[in-house]
Structure formats: structure tokens, C-alpha cells
Amino acid sequence: MDIQVGDIITMKKPHPCGSRDWEVLRVGADFRLKCLGCEHQVMLARRMVEKNVRQIRHKDLPST
């Protein structure tokens, strides 16, 4: 899966605040994600994130 820092991912299950959208802050063996509803940050294992992702919206690349 091609997930980069800055991408917005939609997860299968909602966060307790009701939002399903997360911003990717860190990529590696673990992911740091920020909820776009309440701005809570969590660290999740790569396997868990890749299993529960529904949609990836890549950040817009700056035009040169």
C-alpha cells in the first residue's frame, strides 16, 4: 500500500468522536495518525492500518 505522510485515510470503523478520516503524520513500522474530527493522535501498527483502510486521498503535490 502506498501511504505517505500528509495523506488522508478513511478507516472502516469510526473513532469515538464519529470521524472516520485520519491524517498520516508518520510512516514506518508504525503509523502516527491524527483524527480529523477531534485531533486525537494515535500510533498503530502498519498491519492494523493496512487491514482497516477503506480509502486513501493523497496530498496534492505542489506544481513546479
C-alpha positions, 0 to 999 in steps of 0.5 A: 500500500502506498501511504505517505505522510500528509495523506488522508485515510478513511478507516472502516470503523469510526473513532469515538468522536464519529470521524472516520478520516485520519491524517498520516503524520508518520510512516514506518513500522508504525503509523502516527495518525491524527483524527480529523474530527477531534485531533486525537493522535494515535500510533498503530501498527502498519498491519492494523492500518493496512487491514482497516483502510477503506480509502486513501486521498493523497496530498496534492503535490505542489506544481513546479 
